[in-house]
Amino acid sequence: MKNLKNFAIFILAAAVLSSCGGLNKMVKDSGMVGYQVTPSVLEMHGGEVDVKVDVNYPVKYFNKKAVVTLTPVLRYEGGEKTLDPLVLQGEDVTENNQPVSYDNGGSASVSNTFTFEEPMMISELYFTVSAAIKDKTADLGDVKLADGIIATPLMVLNNPKAILFGNQFKQIVPKSYEADIKYVINRADVRRSEMSKEEITTLNETIKNANENERLDLKGIEISAYASPDGELELNTKLADKRQKTADKYLAGQLKKSKVELDESLLSTLSTPEDWDGFKKAMEASDIQDKEMILRVLSMHSDPVVREQEIKNLSAAYEIIAEEILPILRRSKFTVNMEKIGWSDAELKELFTSNPDTLVLEELLYTATLVEDNAAKLAVYNKAVAVSPGCVRAHNNKGKVLYAMGNLEGAATSFAAAKQIKDLDIVNNNLGVIALKNGDVDGAKESFTASMGAGSDVNYNLGIVGIKEGEYEAAVNYFGSESSYNAALATYLKGDLDGAWRMLANMEMKGGLGYYLRAIIAANQDKTDVCYENLKLAVENCESPQFIKDRAVKDLEFAKLFEEAEFKAIVE
């Protein structure tokens, strides 16, 4: 019995030694384990960081009874982030983890995605590795996997473009006034009853006003005399000519009475013996029962004599035509053509200052384009909103100015008021602009997509969204052929370094970001001197040089230069 007890103790001790020996061997040979990280330097795209780690175990390494836990940990100043672990097991373990062969070795991988935070720009990714055989554990140590995190997409300029509505102001506006003198059948004399009609009285006043008002420019007067298309053509020709002459005589008398001297070149006359066009229009506008049939007759016959006879054959309709249609065709028509001369640019600006109540909506919308100062623009648009509260353009354009002034809340209110009046592409784009500035990328994208008819500015805005979402090919397509810093950034992020450089080289640089991006490109092309040159220019041209310096010292785009004296001299 004593020997049996001693044998049991021996077996237990051997098992313990065997298990400890297994873990110790795994610790001792841990350097034989291979690790490959994709990407080799962590990168942020679309606000997220994707990383995949492949682990390769050699033959005769992975203990058949062991469970190995590999926990990815991102360490950075001020914190760390633990990611989803990879758990593997030996062939004899009955748990539900991926097995690794002892005799043949094996491989496994783990993928993680996590949200990027600014402090992570200078960070290191490790595997914390531990192994266990039953209740015995061993720390296989920390394995550094990668550095991180390149966050160049954060350099996107979040400067979406809001869009103005245009105005309908015209400094010179064509105007015309028409009036008719009617005649008795087969007569050409101008009756007193016609001279006293309101439209003829207004005609005389219009001519006089055009001559006296410095804001009206009389461009010409036309006299068109007509005969109705009944009767012989020869008779109608003479009749129309006589009517033209009596109308001309009447006009000459009115001009003399009003002391208006009209250059002969401004007066034109025309006589139409048989007014078939007028007849057709009058028929179309009438409610005569057989008008469709009569209009078909007009279209079937080009000979006016045949036309007239065919219409007369429609005896039932002809009497109505004679009473309702033909009398209005026996006329002379006066057309006064003028141009209304609006306020000049200087006058509009002066009037807004001295007497803004004299300006109407279109004048106000145009005046706003004449002033450079945003505060002055806002004052004009405020007046436009007061003059026309239901004008979508006034509310929208006010919002555009508030946006330019940095007042996002006020701009959002104005754009919302515009949308309530009418749902238009321009307004939707501008609401998307506010959403993007407030960090709502999804909401901005929805608004921009709903406003594609508003023009190229919407495409530019969608290009910014593309960069923020990590969709660089789409961003490049949205930016199109128009060069901009953001378009160059998207081109670089897409992997076209030469294309991005060419775009930046042909742009007028404003501020330091363009030079900074050129420095990044040069660093990636191992053009160290060019990198330093542009990094210096970035510092010199940036409104906040310290921003460029602080960014560069932690930007892994320059990792190979961190310890170089010239790099340190620029950024410190």
C-alpha positions as CSV (number, residue, x, y, z in Angstrom):
1,M,0.0,0.0,0.0
2,K,2.9,2.3,0.8
3,N,4.5,1.6,-2.5
4,L,1.3,2.4,-4.3
5,K,1.0,5.7,-2.6
6,N,4.6,6.6,-3.4
7,F,4.0,5.6,-7.0
8,A,1.0,8.0,-7.2
9,I,3.1,10.9,-5.8
10,F,5.7,10.2,-8.4
11,I,3.2,10.3,-11.2
12,L,1.7,13.6,-10.0
13,A,5.2,15.2,-9.6
14,A,6.1,14.0,-13.1
15,A,2.9,15.6,-14.5
16,V,3.7,18.9,-12.8
17,L,7.3,18.9,-14.0
18,S,6.1,18.0,-17.5
19,S,3.6,20.9,-17.6
20,C,6.1,23.4,-16.2
21,G,8.7,22.1,-18.5
22,G,6.3,22.6,-21.4
23,L,5.6,26.2,-20.5
24,N,9.2,26.9,-19.9
25,K,10.1,25.6,-23.3
26,M,7.5,27.8,-24.9
27,V,8.9,30.8,-23.0
28,K,12.4,29.9,-23.9
29,D,11.6,29.4,-27.6
30,S,9.1,32.3,-27.9
31,G,11.5,34.1,-30.2
32,M,10.9,31.5,-32.8
33,V,7.3,32.6,-33.2
34,G,6.8,34.9,-36.3
35,Y,4.5,37.9,-36.4
36,Q,3.4,40.0,-39.4
37,V,1.3,43.1,-39.1
38,T,-0.8,44.6,-41.8
39,P,-0.3,47.5,-42.3
40,S,3.3,47.6,-40.9
41,V,2.7,51.1,-39.6
42,L,-0.9,51.7,-38.4
43,E,-3.0,54.1,-40.3
44,M,-6.3,55.9,-39.7
45,H,-8.9,56.0,-42.5
46,G,-12.4,57.2,-42.1
47,G,-11.8,57.8,-38.4
48,E,-11.0,54.1,-37.8
49,V,-7.8,52.0,-37.6
50,D,-7.8,48.6,-39.1
51,V,-5.0,46.1,-38.1
52,K,-4.4,42.5,-38.9
53,V,-1.8,40.4,-37.1
54,D,-0.7,37.0,-38.5
55,V,1.1,34.6,-36.1
56,N,3.2,31.7,-37.4
57,Y,4.3,28.9,-35.0
58,P,7.3,26.7,-35.9
59,V,7.1,22.9,-35.6
60,K,7.7,21.3,-32.2
61,Y,6.8,24.5,-30.4
62,F,3.1,24.6,-29.5
63,N,2.6,22.3,-26.5
64,K,-0.3,20.0,-27.1
65,K,-1.9,20.8,-23.7
66,A,-1.3,24.6,-23.8
67,V,-3.8,27.5,-24.3
68,V,-2.1,30.6,-25.5
69,T,-3.7,34.1,-25.3
70,L,-2.4,36.9,-27.5
71,T,-3.9,40.2,-26.5
72,P,-3.2,43.3,-28.7
73,V,-2.7,46.4,-26.7
74,L,-2.1,49.9,-28.2
75,R,0.0,52.0,-25.8
76,Y,0.3,55.8,-26.0
77,E,1.0,58.7,-23.8
78,G,-1.8,58.9,-21.2
79,G,-3.5,55.6,-21.9
80,E,-3.8,52.3,-23.7
81,K,-6.4,50.5,-25.6
82,T,-6.9,46.7,-25.3
83,L,-8.2,45.0,-28.4
84,D,-9.9,41.7,-29.1
85,P,-7.5,38.8,-28.2
86,L,-6.5,35.8,-30.2
87,V,-6.8,32.5,-28.2
88,L,-5.2,29.4,-29.5
89,Q,-4.9,25.8,-28.1
90,G,-2.8,22.7,-28.4
91,E,-4.1,19.6,-30.0
92,D,-5.1,17.9,-26.8
93,V,-7.1,20.8,-25.4
94,T,-10.8,20.3,-25.6
95,E,-11.9,23.9,-25.5
96,N,-13.4,25.8,-28.5
97,N,-10.3,27.7,-29.7
98,Q,-8.4,27.5,-32.9
99,P,-5.9,24.6,-32.6
100,V,-2.2,24.7,-33.5
101,S,-0.3,21.5,-34.3
102,Y,2.7,20.6,-32.3
103,D,4.3,18.4,-35.0
104,N,3.6,20.7,-37.9
105,G,3.3,24.1,-36.4
106,G,0.6,26.4,-37.7
107,S,-0.6,29.9,-38.3
108,A,-3.5,32.1,-37.1
109,S,-4.6,35.7,-37.4
110,V,-6.6,38.3,-35.6
111,S,-8.1,41.5,-37.0
112,N,-9.3,44.5,-35.1
113,T,-10.9,47.8,-35.9
114,F,-10.9,50.7,-33.4
115,T,-11.8,54.3,-33.3
116,F,-8.9,56.7,-33.6
117,E,-8.2,59.3,-31.0
118,E,-5.7,62.2,-31.3
119,P,-3.3,61.0,-28.6
120,M,-2.8,57.8,-30.5
121,M,-0.7,59.5,-33.2
122,I,2.4,58.4,-31.3
123,S,1.7,54.9,-30.1
124,E,2.9,51.3,-30.2
125,L,1.0,48.1,-30.8
126,Y,2.0,45.1,-28.6
127,F,0.9,41.5,-28.2
128,T,0.7,40.6,-24.5
129,V,1.2,36.8,-24.7
130,S,0.4,34.3,-22.0
131,A,0.2,30.5,-21.9
132,A,-1.5,28.1,-19.6
133,I,-1.4,24.3,-19.1
134,K,-4.3,23.4,-16.8
135,D,-3.9,25.7,-13.7
136,K,-0.3,26.6,-14.5
137,T,0.4,29.9,-16.4
138,A,3.4,31.6,-17.8
139,D,4.0,35.0,-19.2
140,L,5.5,34.7,-22.6
141,G,6.3,38.5,-22.6
142,D,5.3,41.5,-24.7
143,V,5.9,41.5,-28.4
144,K,6.1,44.8,-30.2
145,L,4.1,44.6,-33.4
146,A,3.9,48.0,-35.0
147,D,4.2,51.8,-34.5
148,G,1.2,54.1,-35.1
149,I,-0.7,56.0,-36.1
150,I,-0.4,57.8,-39.5
151,A,-3.4,60.2,-39.5
152,T,-2.9,62.2,-42.7
153,P,-6.6,62.2,-43.6
154,L,-7.1,64.5,-40.6
155,M,-5.4,67.2,-42.6
156,V,-8.5,67.6,-44.7
157,L,-9.7,71.2,-44.7
158,N,-13.3,71.1,-43.4
159,N,-14.3,74.0,-45.6
160,P,-17.5,73.0,-47.4
161,K,-19.0,75.5,-49.7
162,A,-22.3,77.2,-49.1
163,I,-24.2,78.5,-52.2
164,L,-25.9,81.8,-52.8
165,F,-29.0,82.3,-54.9
166,G,-28.7,84.8,-57.7
167,N,-30.8,87.9,-58.1
168,Q,-33.0,89.0,-61.0
169,F,-31.9,92.7,-60.9
170,K,-31.3,94.2,-64.3
171,Q,-30.0,97.8,-64.6
172,I,-31.7,98.1,-68.0
173,V,-35.1,96.5,-68.3
174,P,-37.0,96.4,-71.6
175,K,-40.5,97.7,-71.3
176,S,-43.3,98.0,-73.9
177,Y,-46.8,99.3,-74.0
178,E,-49.5,98.4,-76.6
179,A,-52.8,100.0,-77.5
180,D,-55.2,99.5,-80.3
181,I,-57.4,101.8,-82.4
182,K,-60.4,99.9,-83.8
183,Y,-62.1,100.8,-87.1
184,V,-65.6,100.3,-88.6
185,I,-65.7,97.8,-91.4
186,N,-64.3,99.2,-94.6
187,R,-63.4,102.5,-92.9
188,A,-60.0,104.0,-92.0
189,D,-61.0,107.2,-90.1
190,V,-60.0,107.4,-86.4
191,R,-63.2,107.9,-84.4
192,R,-63.4,110.2,-81.3
193,S,-64.7,107.3,-79.2
194,E,-61.4,105.5,-79.9
195,M,-59.3,108.5,-79.1
196,S,-60.9,108.8,-75.7
197,K,-60.4,105.2,-74.7
198,E,-58.4,104.6,-71.5
199,E,-55.7,102.5,-73.3
200,I,-55.2,105.4,-75.8
201,T,-55.0,107.9,-73.0
202,T,-52.4,105.8,-71.3
203,L,-50.6,105.4,-74.6
204,N,-50.2,109.2,-74.8
205,E,-49.1,109.5,-71.2
206,T,-46.6,106.7,-71.7
207,I,-45.0,108.4,-74.7
208,K,-44.8,111.7,-72.8
209,N,-43.4,110.1,-69.7
210,A,-40.8,108.2,-71.7
211,N,-39.7,111.6,-73.2
212,E,-39.5,113.4,-69.8
213,N,-38.3,110.7,-67.4
214,E,-34.5,110.4,-67.4
215,R,-34.8,106.8,-66.2
216,L,-36.8,105.9,-69.3
217,D,-35.2,105.6,-72.7
218,L,-37.6,105.6,-75.7
219,K,-36.3,103.1,-78.2
220,G,-39.0,103.3,-80.8
221,I,-42.7,103.3,-81.7
222,E,-44.2,100.8,-84.0
223,I,-47.5,101.2,-85.9
224,S,-49.1,98.1,-87.3
225,A,-52.3,98.5,-89.3
226,Y,-54.5,95.5,-90.2
227,A,-57.6,94.6,-92.2
228,S,-59.7,91.7,-91.3
229,P,-59.5,88.7,-93.7
230,D,-62.9,89.2,-95.3
231,G,-63.5,91.0,-98.6
232,E,-61.3,91.3,-101.6
233,L,-57.5,91.3,-101.2
234,E,-57.1,94.4,-103.3
235,L,-59.6,96.3,-101.2
236,N,-58.1,95.1,-97.9
237,T,-54.6,96.1,-99.1
238,K,-55.7,99.7,-99.7
239,L,-57.7,99.7,-96.5
240,A,-54.8,98.5,-94.3
241,D,-52.6,101.2,-95.9
242,K,-55.1,103.9,-95.2
243,R,-55.5,102.8,-91.6
244,Q,-51.7,102.9,-91.2
245,K,-51.7,106.5,-92.5
246,T,-54.5,107.7,-90.2
247,A,-52.9,106.0,-87.2
248,D,-49.6,107.7,-88.2
249,K,-51.3,111.0,-88.5
250,Y,-53.0,110.6,-85.1
251,L,-49.7,109.7,-83.5
252,A,-48.0,112.7,-85.0
253,G,-50.7,115.0,-83.5
254,Q,-50.2,113.5,-80.1
255,L,-46.4,113.9,-80.3
256,K,-46.8,117.5,-81.2
257,K,-49.3,118.1,-78.5
258,S,-47.0,116.5,-75.9
259,K,-44.0,118.4,-77.4
260,V,-42.2,115.2,-78.1
261,E,-39.7,115.2,-80.9
262,L,-39.3,111.7,-82.3
263,D,-36.4,110.9,-84.6
264,E,-37.7,109.3,-87.8
265,S,-35.5,106.3,-87.3
266,L,-37.4,105.5,-84.1
267,L,-40.8,105.2,-86.0
268,S,-41.7,102.1,-88.0
269,T,-44.9,101.2,-89.8
270,L,-46.4,98.1,-91.2
271,S,-49.7,97.2,-92.9
272,T,-51.2,93.8,-93.1
273,P,-54.0,93.4,-95.6
274,E,-55.5,90.2,-94.3
275,D,-54.7,89.4,-90.7
276,W,-54.9,85.6,-90.8
277,D,-52.5,85.3,-87.8
278,G,-54.7,87.5,-85.7
279,F,-57.7,85.6,-86.9
280,K,-56.2,82.3,-85.8
281,K,-55.2,83.6,-82.4
282,A,-58.7,85.1,-81.8
283,M,-60.3,81.8,-82.8
284,E,-58.1,79.8,-80.5
285,A,-59.0,82.1,-77.6
286,S,-62.8,82.0,-78.4
287,D,-65.5,79.6,-77.3
288,I,-67.1,79.3,-80.7
289,Q,-68.6,75.9,-81.1
290,D,-67.0,75.0,-84.5
291,K,-63.6,76.6,-83.9
292,E,-61.6,73.4,-84.2
293,M,-63.2,72.8,-87.7
294,I,-62.4,76.4,-88.7
295,L,-58.8,76.1,-87.5
296,R,-58.4,73.0,-89.6
297,V,-59.6,74.9,-92.6
298,L,-56.9,77.5,-91.9
299,S,-54.3,74.8,-91.8
300,M,-55.5,73.0,-95.0
301,H,-55.6,76.0,-97.4
302,S,-52.8,78.5,-98.0
303,D,-54.7,80.5,-100.6
304,P,-56.5,83.3,-98.6
305,V,-59.4,83.5,-101.1
306,V,-60.1,79.8,-100.7
307,R,-59.7,80.1,-96.9
308,E,-62.3,82.9,-96.8
309,Q,-64.8,81.0,-98.9
310,E,-64.4,77.8,-97.0
311,I,-65.1,79.7,-93.8
312,K,-68.1,81.4,-95.2
313,N,-69.4,78.0,-96.2
314,L,-69.7,77.2,-92.5
315,S,-72.8,79.4,-92.4
316,A,-73.8,78.6,-88.8
317,A,-70.4,79.7,-87.5
318,Y,-69.8,82.6,-89.9
319,E,-72.3,84.9,-88.3
320,I,-70.7,84.6,-85.0
321,I,-67.3,85.1,-86.6
322,A,-68.6,88.3,-88.2
323,E,-69.9,89.6,-84.9
324,E,-67.1,88.5,-82.5
325,I,-63.9,87.9,-84.4
326,L,-63.6,90.1,-87.4
327,P,-64.3,93.5,-85.6
328,I,-61.3,93.1,-83.3
329,L,-59.1,92.5,-86.3
330,R,-59.9,95.9,-88.0
331,R,-57.3,97.9,-86.1
332,S,-54.1,99.8,-85.8
333,K,-51.8,98.7,-83.1
334,F,-49.3,101.1,-81.4
335,T,-46.3,99.6,-79.6
336,V,-44.1,101.8,-77.6
337,N,-40.7,100.2,-76.8
338,M,-38.6,101.6,-73.9
339,E,-35.8,100.8,-71.6
340,K,-36.1,101.4,-67.9
341,I,-32.8,102.6,-66.6
342,G,-32.3,101.3,-63.0
343,W,-30.1,102.5,-60.2
344,S,-26.4,102.4,-60.8
345,D,-24.2,100.4,-58.5
346,A,-23.0,103.5,-56.7
347,E,-26.6,104.8,-56.4
348,L,-27.8,101.5,-54.9
349,K,-25.1,101.5,-52.2
350,E,-25.8,105.1,-51.4
351,L,-29.6,104.5,-51.3
352,F,-29.2,101.6,-48.9
353,T,-27.3,103.8,-46.6
354,S,-29.6,106.9,-46.9
355,N,-33.0,105.5,-47.7
356,P,-33.2,101.7,-47.8
357,D,-37.0,101.7,-47.9
358,T,-36.9,102.9,-51.5
359,L,-35.3,99.6,-52.6
360,V,-37.3,96.6,-53.7
361,L,-36.3,92.9,-53.2
362,E,-34.3,92.4,-56.4
363,E,-32.4,95.7,-55.8
364,L,-31.6,94.6,-52.3
365,L,-30.4,91.1,-53.3
366,Y,-28.1,92.8,-56.0
367,T,-26.9,95.5,-53.6
368,A,-25.6,92.8,-51.2
369,T,-23.3,91.6,-54.0
370,L,-21.8,95.1,-54.2
371,V,-20.4,95.3,-50.7
372,E,-17.4,93.3,-49.5
373,D,-17.8,93.5,-45.7
374,N,-19.8,90.6,-44.4
375,A,-21.4,92.8,-41.7
376,A,-22.6,95.1,-44.4
377,K,-23.9,92.2,-46.5
378,L,-25.8,90.9,-43.5
379,A,-27.5,94.2,-43.0
380,V,-28.7,94.2,-46.7
381,Y,-30.0,90.6,-46.4
382,N,-31.7,91.4,-43.1
383,K,-33.5,94.2,-45.0
384,A,-34.4,91.8,-47.8
385,V,-35.9,89.3,-45.4
386,A,-37.9,92.2,-43.8
387,V,-39.1,93.3,-47.2
388,S,-40.0,89.8,-48.4
389,P,-40.3,87.3,-45.5
390,G,-41.4,84.6,-47.9
391,C,-38.4,84.9,-50.1
392,V,-36.3,81.7,-50.0
393,R,-33.4,83.5,-51.6
394,A,-33.3,86.2,-48.9
395,H,-33.2,83.7,-46.0
396,N,-30.7,81.4,-47.8
397,N,-28.3,84.2,-48.7
398,K,-28.5,85.6,-45.2
399,G,-27.5,82.2,-43.9
400,K,-24.6,82.1,-46.4
401,V,-23.2,85.3,-44.9
402,L,-23.7,84.1,-41.3
403,Y,-21.8,81.0,-42.3
404,A,-18.9,83.1,-43.7
405,M,-18.9,85.0,-40.4
406,G,-18.5,81.8,-38.4
407,N,-22.0,81.9,-36.9
408,L,-23.1,78.3,-37.6
409,E,-26.1,78.5,-35.3
410,G,-27.5,81.6,-37.0
411,A,-26.7,80.2,-40.5
412,A,-28.5,77.0,-39.6
413,T,-31.6,79.0,-38.5
414,S,-31.7,80.9,-41.8
415,F,-31.2,77.8,-43.9
416,A,-33.9,76.0,-42.1
417,A,-36.2,79.0,-42.6
418,A,-35.4,78.9,-46.4
419,K,-36.2,75.1,-46.5
420,Q,-39.5,75.7,-44.8
421,I,-40.4,78.1,-47.6
422,K,-39.2,75.8,-50.4
423,D,-37.2,72.6,-50.6
424,L,-34.5,73.4,-53.1
425,D,-31.1,71.8,-53.9
426,I,-29.2,74.9,-52.9
427,V,-30.8,75.0,-49.5
428,N,-30.2,71.3,-49.0
429,N,-26.5,71.7,-49.8
430,N,-26.2,74.5,-47.3
431,L,-27.9,72.5,-44.6
432,G,-25.3,69.8,-45.4
433,V,-22.6,72.4,-44.9
434,I,-23.8,73.1,-41.4
435,A,-24.0,69.4,-40.6
436,L,-20.5,68.8,-41.9
437,K,-19.1,71.7,-39.9
438,N,-20.8,70.2,-36.8
439,G,-19.2,66.8,-37.4
440,D,-22.3,65.0,-38.7
441,V,-20.7,63.4,-41.7
442,D,-23.7,61.1,-42.4
443,G,-26.2,63.9,-42.2
444,A,-24.0,66.0,-44.5
445,K,-23.7,63.3,-47.0
446,E,-27.4,62.8,-47.1
447,S,-28.0,66.5,-47.7
448,F,-25.4,66.8,-50.4
449,T,-26.6,63.7,-52.2
450,A,-30.1,65.3,-52.2
451,S,-28.8,68.5,-53.8
452,M,-26.7,67.3,-56.7
453,G,-28.5,69.7,-59.1
454,A,-27.0,72.7,-57.3
455,G,-23.7,72.6,-59.2
456,S,-20.0,71.9,-58.7
457,D,-19.8,73.2,-55.2
458,V,-21.9,70.2,-54.1
459,N,-19.3,67.9,-55.7
460,Y,-16.5,69.6,-53.8
461,N,-18.4,69.1,-50.5
462,L,-18.9,65.4,-51.3
463,G,-15.2,65.2,-51.9
464,I,-14.6,66.3,-48.3
465,V,-17.0,63.7,-47.2
466,G,-15.2,61.1,-49.2
467,I,-11.9,61.9,-47.4
468,K,-13.5,61.8,-44.0
469,E,-15.1,58.4,-44.9
470,G,-11.8,57.0,-46.3
471,E,-13.2,56.8,-49.8
472,Y,-10.3,58.5,-51.6
473,E,-11.1,57.3,-55.1
474,A,-14.6,58.7,-54.8
475,A,-13.3,61.9,-53.3
476,V,-10.9,62.4,-56.3
477,N,-13.8,61.8,-58.7
478,Y,-16.0,64.4,-56.9
479,F,-13.2,67.0,-56.9
480,G,-12.8,66.5,-60.6
481,S,-10.3,68.5,-62.6
482,E,-10.4,71.6,-60.4
483,S,-7.3,71.9,-58.3
484,S,-7.5,72.5,-54.5
485,Y,-5.6,71.5,-51.4
486,N,-8.3,68.9,-50.6
487,A,-8.2,67.5,-54.1
488,A,-4.4,67.1,-53.8
489,L,-4.8,65.5,-50.4
490,A,-7.3,63.0,-51.8
491,T,-5.0,62.3,-54.7
492,Y,-2.1,61.6,-52.3
493,L,-4.3,59.4,-50.0
494,K,-5.3,57.4,-53.1
495,G,-1.7,56.6,-53.6
496,D,-0.9,58.9,-56.5
497,L,2.0,60.9,-55.1
498,D,3.2,62.3,-58.4
499,G,-0.4,63.5,-59.3
500,A,-0.8,65.2,-55.9
501,W,2.6,66.9,-56.3
502,R,1.8,68.2,-59.7
503,M,-1.5,69.6,-58.5
504,L,0.1,71.4,-55.6
505,A,3.0,72.7,-57.8
506,N,0.4,74.4,-60.1
507,M,-1.6,75.9,-57.3
508,E,-1.3,79.3,-55.7
509,M,-0.4,78.4,-52.1
510,K,-2.4,80.0,-49.4
511,G,-1.3,79.2,-45.9
512,G,1.0,76.4,-44.8
513,L,-1.0,73.2,-45.4
514,G,-0.1,72.9,-49.1
515,Y,3.6,73.1,-48.3
516,Y,3.1,70.6,-45.4
517,L,1.5,68.1,-47.8
518,R,4.4,68.6,-50.3
519,A,6.8,67.9,-47.4
520,I,4.9,64.6,-46.7
521,I,5.1,63.6,-50.4
522,A,8.8,64.4,-50.6
523,A,9.4,62.4,-47.4
524,N,7.7,59.4,-48.9
525,Q,9.8,59.7,-52.0
526,D,13.0,59.9,-49.9
527,K,13.6,63.4,-51.2
528,T,14.9,64.7,-47.9
529,D,16.1,68.2,-49.0
530,V,12.8,68.9,-50.7
531,C,10.9,67.7,-47.6
532,Y,12.9,70.1,-45.4
533,E,12.4,73.0,-47.8
534,N,8.6,72.6,-47.9
535,L,8.4,72.0,-44.2
536,K,10.2,75.3,-43.5
537,L,7.7,77.0,-45.9
538,A,4.8,75.4,-44.1
539,V,6.0,76.8,-40.8
540,E,6.7,80.3,-42.3
541,N,3.3,80.5,-44.1
542,C,1.0,79.0,-41.5
543,E,-1.1,81.4,-39.4
544,S,-0.1,79.2,-36.5
545,P,3.5,78.0,-37.0
546,Q,3.3,76.1,-33.8
547,F,0.5,74.0,-35.1
548,I,2.7,72.8,-38.0
549,K,5.6,72.1,-35.6
550,D,3.5,70.2,-33.1
551,R,1.9,68.2,-35.9
552,A,5.2,67.3,-37.5
553,V,7.0,66.0,-34.4
554,K,4.4,63.3,-34.0
555,D,3.5,62.7,-37.7
556,L,4.8,59.3,-38.6
557,E,5.0,60.4,-42.2
558,F,8.3,61.9,-41.1
559,A,9.3,59.0,-38.8
560,K,12.6,58.4,-40.7
561,L,13.6,62.0,-40.0
562,F,12.7,62.3,-36.4
563,E,16.3,62.0,-35.1
564,E,17.8,64.1,-37.9
565,A,19.3,67.5,-36.7
566,E,17.8,69.5,-39.6
567,F,14.3,68.1,-38.9
568,K,14.6,69.0,-35.3
569,A,15.8,72.5,-36.1
570,I,12.7,73.1,-38.1
571,V,10.1,71.7,-35.6
572,E,11.6,72.6,-32.3
